[in-house]
């Protein structure tokens, strides 16, 4: 899967927070990604996880939604962000719920199905955490994260990863980040995968006039918020 498509799917996961029924939200997503051949798998999607299938090409994609700033999931997401920053993600029920949901979705894939995973910000952190499940790691072919949240202090709890598993994850995982993004500033401390950095292209990114209230504690300027968005890769 190319980088832009992975970013589009990570971005589409935010649309599951929108208004309307689950079916209506899924229908809008299907319209926006119709050119990719993927469609929403309703059974394995919710407001936190978006599962997509391309039946004609036998592909499965799982995207983890990033931190919500709309107010619907802000409190829950910020709590998860804080726990991850303290290296305590294994104690967070939302991290573990996303890990379990990812395992269920991946389990439905046939042996020859191409399975990919993506996530932005908090979603990048939870998608990486899901790879610590050996059954998920073995079935996933590609992992792409964007401006992923990172741990800012040494973790107090970690799931051990063996040498062979670590090599496998290093080969499958790419973490994309903008050099001026403050959320992913500690990328060199990531447990696995390669990091691809790029300069923030503010000319390409849609300008905002203000920082939403839900994001104001973290992003003090519009440029800082723009640098964190997915628009750089869309």
C-alpha positions in Angstrom: 0.0 0.0 0.0 1.4 3.4 -0.9 1.8 6.2 1.7 -1.0 8.4 0.5 -3.6 5.6 0.6 -2.5 4.6 4.1 -2.9 8.3 5.2 -6.3 8.5 3.5 -7.5 5.5 5.5 -6.1 6.9 8.7 -7.9 10.2 8.0 -11.1 8.3 7.2 -11.2 6.8 10.7 -12.0 10.2 12.0 -15.2 10.2 10.0 -16.6 7.4 12.2 -17.0 10.1 14.9 -19.4 12.1 12.7 -23.2 12.4 13.0 -25.8 10.0 11.8 -26.1 6.3 12.2 -23.1 3.9 11.9 -24.4 2.9 8.5 -24.7 6.5 7.3 -21.2 7.3 8.5 -19.8 4.2 6.7 -21.6 5.1 3.5 -19.9 8.5 3.5 -16.5 6.9 4.0 -17.3 4.4 1.2 -18.0 7.4 -1.1 -14.8 9.2 -0.2 -12.5 6.1 -0.8 -14.5 4.6 -3.7 -11.5 4.8 -6.0 -9.4 2.5 -3.8 -11.7 -0.5 -4.1 -12.0 -0.7 -0.3 -15.3 -0.6 1.6 -16.1 -0.4 5.3 -16.6 -3.6 7.3 -19.3 -2.5 9.7 -19.0 -5.5 11.9 -15.4 -4.7 12.8 -15.6 -0.9 12.8 -16.7 1.5 15.5 -15.8 5.1 16.6 -12.2 4.0 17.4 -11.4 1.4 14.8 -12.1 1.5 11.1 -11.8 -1.8 9.2 -11.9 -1.8 5.4 -12.0 -4.6 2.9 -11.0 -4.8 -0.8 -12.7 -8.1 -1.8 -11.6 -8.0 -5.5 -7.9 -7.8 -4.5 -8.2 -9.8 -1.2 -7.0 -7.1 1.1 -7.9 -6.0 4.6 -7.0 -2.7 6.3 -7.4 -1.6 9.9 -7.1 2.0 10.8 -6.9 3.4 14.3 -8.4 6.8 14.9 -6.3 9.5 16.5 -7.1 11.9 19.3 -10.5 13.5 19.0 -10.7 17.2 19.6 -14.5 17.5 18.9 -15.6 16.7 22.4 -17.2 13.3 21.7 -14.1 11.3 22.8 -11.7 14.0 23.9 -11.6 13.1 27.6 -11.1 9.4 26.9 -8.5 10.1 24.3 -6.5 12.6 26.3 -6.4 10.1 29.2 -5.0 7.5 26.9 -2.5 9.9 25.5 -1.3 10.7 29.0 -1.0 7.0 30.0 1.0 6.3 26.9 3.3 9.2 27.5 4.0 7.7 30.9 4.6 4.2 29.4 1.5 2.8 31.0 -0.5 1.9 27.9 -0.9 -1.7 29.0 -3.0 -0.4 31.9 -5.3 1.6 29.7 -8.6 -0.1 28.8 -8.9 1.8 25.5 -5.4 0.8 24.3 -6.3 -2.8 25.2 -9.8 -2.6 23.6 -8.3 -1.4 20.3 -5.7 -4.2 20.5 -8.5 -6.8 21.0 -10.6 -5.3 18.2 -7.7 -5.3 15.8 -7.0 -9.0 16.6 -10.6 -9.8 15.9 -10.6 -8.1 12.5 -7.2 -9.6 11.5 -8.5 -13.0 12.5 -11.1 -12.9 9.7 -8.4 -12.6 7.0 -7.5 -15.6 4.9 -3.9 -16.9 4.9 -3.3 -15.2 1.5 -5.0 -11.9 2.4 -2.8 -8.8 2.4 -3.3 -7.1 5.8 -2.3 -3.5 6.5 -2.7 -1.2 9.5 -2.5 2.6 9.8 -3.0 5.3 12.4 -2.5 8.9 13.1 -1.3 10.5 16.4 -2.9 8.4 19.2 -4.1 6.0 16.5 -0.5 5.4 15.5 0.4 4.6 19.1 -2.5 2.1 19.5 -1.9 0.5 16.2 1.8 -0.1 17.1 0.7 -1.4 20.5 -1.6 -3.9 18.7 1.4 -5.4 16.9 2.6 -6.7 20.3 0.0 -9.4 19.8 2.0 -12.2 18.2 -1.0 -13.5 16.1 -1.6 -10.0 14.8 2.1 -9.3 14.1 2.4 -12.5 12.0 -0.7 -11.7 9.9 0.0 -8.0 9.2 2.1 -7.3 6.2 2.4 -3.5 6.5 2.1 -0.9 9.3 2.1 2.9 8.6 1.8 5.5 11.3 1.7 9.3 11.0 2.9 11.8 13.6 2.6 9.1 16.1 2.3 9.9 19.8 5.5 8.7 21.6 6.5 7.9 25.2 8.2 10.8 26.9 9.5 8.9 29.9 10.8 5.3 30.2 7.8 2.9 30.3 6.9 1.3 33.6 5.3 -1.7 31.8 6.1 -3.2 28.5 5.2 -6.3 26.7 8.5 -8.1 25.8 9.3 -8.4 22.1 11.8 -11.1 21.1 14.6 -10.6 18.6 12.9 -12.3 15.7 9.6 -10.5 16.4 11.5 -7.2 16.6 13.2 -7.8 13.2 9.8 -8.7 11.7 8.2 -5.5 13.0 11.2 -3.3 11.9 10.7 -4.6 8.3 6.9 -4.1 8.3 6.6 -0.7 10.1 7.1 2.8 8.9 6.6 5.9 11.1 6.0 9.1 9.1 6.4 12.4 10.8 6.8 16.1 10.1 10.0 17.5 11.6 8.1 20.3 13.4 5.4 18.1 14.9 5.5 18.3 18.7 3.5 15.1 19.3 5.9 12.8 17.6 9.1 14.6 18.7 10.4 11.5 20.6 10.3 9.1 17.6 13.8 7.9 18.1 12.6 6.2 21.2 10.0 4.1 19.4 10.4 0.3 20.1 10.4 -0.7 16.4 10.1 0.4 12.8 11.9 3.0 10.7 11.2 6.7 10.8 10.7 8.8 7.7 10.8 12.6 8.4 9.7 15.4 6.1 9.6 19.1 6.3 6.2 20.6 7.0 4.7 22.1 3.9 2.4 24.7 5.3 1.7 26.0 1.8 0.0 22.7 1.0 -1.8 22.4 4.4 -5.2 24.1 4.7 -4.8 27.2 6.9 -6.9 27.5 10.1 -7.8 30.7 11.8 -7.8 29.3 15.3 -6.9 26.2 17.3 -10.0 24.2 18.4 -10.7 24.3 22.2 -10.1 20.6 22.5 -6.6 20.9 21.2 -5.5 24.2 22.7 -3.8 22.7 25.7 -1.3 20.9 23.4 -1.2 23.1 20.3 -0.5 26.7 21.2 -0.3 28.0 17.6 -2.1 27.3 14.3 1.1 26.3 12.7 1.8 23.7 15.4 -1.6 22.2 14.8 -1.2 22.2 11.0 2.2 20.4 11.4 0.4 17.6 13.3 -2.4 17.0 10.8 -2.4 14.3 8.1 -2.8 16.8 5.3 1.0 16.6 4.5 0.4 13.1 3.1 -3.0 13.4 1.6 
